Amino acid sequence: MMVEVLQPLLSFLERDVHRLEDIHKDSRAFQDPSIKAMFQHAVSNPESINEILGQLTAFLDSEADTYKKGMACIMSGTLVENGGAPSLIVDSVVRQLERHLILIEAYLENEELSMEEHFLSSPDTVKARVTSDFVILATMTMICRNKQARNQMRQKEGLVRLIESLYEHVDNLEYVHDVLNSVDDLEVVALHPETLTGVRVRLETVQNNFHLFTLLQDVMLRSFHSMEPFASMQRNEVAIKAASGIEYPETSGASDEALFGFFNMYGLDENSSELKQNQLEGWVFGEMMPTHIPRIDGKVMILLGEKIFASRSWDLSFCIPVHSALSPKTELLEVLSPEQTKAWLDRIVAMRGRAD
């Protein structure tokens, strides 16, 4: 049965497109009966999805028509959304994304030309431009489900350059840009000097420091719920669910509020293990990234203390994930003892100015 499904599909994909009028970016692109038959088979036989993905991977890695490769990417993304393993095909889709962006960059260099003129001189640039959404949305589907793929993409300097250069000019590429700029696998040590409490956490797809604040406040309140001042603080369930990708607020303008003042290690008094009073030195700006906060031994150091201002709040748009498959979190690795917290504070004082 699989041969009967796959052979017509592969035959369709392997036929090059030679006319501009045969290139579509909407449902007209998917009218061939082999596509409908493949998806019907996948829905009825979900155990076959990974085998289909394997065949599409081989097609993407072959010499084939750019337009058809774009179509193969979006088909693959749909199969992954229906239970396929992204690890089977994400590398091939990411490689195709880079090829597409190279072609789109060339297209945009001569943007004054009509699409017909582009097609006459360089048909692949038109095929890439028309199917950019197919490849970008498939990429999002896969990298949002596969942290290893995100990390590997971040190491591809050429691809990162293309995304940085083009994300303002290519629809939906900004979402790939946002995902790659989020933080994965970064450890944070958060210390509350007044109570000698602290935690060590690991971040996953945290988008900015406001996002971190919302998630970190929840960790602190859950870890020290029986102690003051934490026991008197209220958890913002709406904000926590939104920031974790669990449930989004029903109304616009929903926000979260700082329960603490957030400082980097330069907010610590140079001659003690206490926070400086009434100062802005070491203030952690919410719009910036956790990667901008100074570190010791590769770990971001955050100090929690009294709020400098009576109120500090941020819109939950800073915290809501850009894709439903993302599940941002601050994974609790360790609740620090008072002795461990004091040791970290003493180390910060001793190592001031030598953060990596």
WOQUI-V472695 format. One line per field, one symbol per residue. psi: psi as a letter, one per 30 degrees, with the letter a starting at -180 (. if undefined). burial: # if it has 16 or more other ideal C-beta (glycine too) atoms within 10 Angstrom, else .. A space follows every 50 residues. Layout:
psi=???
burial=???
This chain:
psi=eeefeeeeeeeeefjlkfkefgklgafffhfkffeeeeeeeeefifffee eeeeeeeeeefljlkeeeeeeeeeeeeeeefgfljffffeeeeeeeeeee eeeeeeeffhfflleeeeeeeieeeeeeeegeeeeeeeeeeefffjeeee eeeffjeeeeeeeeeffffkkfffeeeeefflkkgkkkjkkjeeghlllk lkkkhkfleeeeeeeeeeeeeeehffkkfeffkkkjeeeeeeffgekkkf klgkllkkflkklafffkkfgahlklkhlfkgkjkefalfffkllkhfkk kkkkakkelekjlkkffffklfkffkikljkjekkkleeeeeeeeeeeee gkfgk.
burial=....##.###..#...#.....#.....#..#.##..##.##.....### ###.###.##....################...###.#######.##### #####.#..........##..#########################..## ..#..#..##.##..##..#..########.###.########..##### #####################.##.....#.....#.###.####..... ...###.###########....#.##.....#.#.#..##..####..## #####......#.#.#.######.##.###....##...###.##..##. ....#.
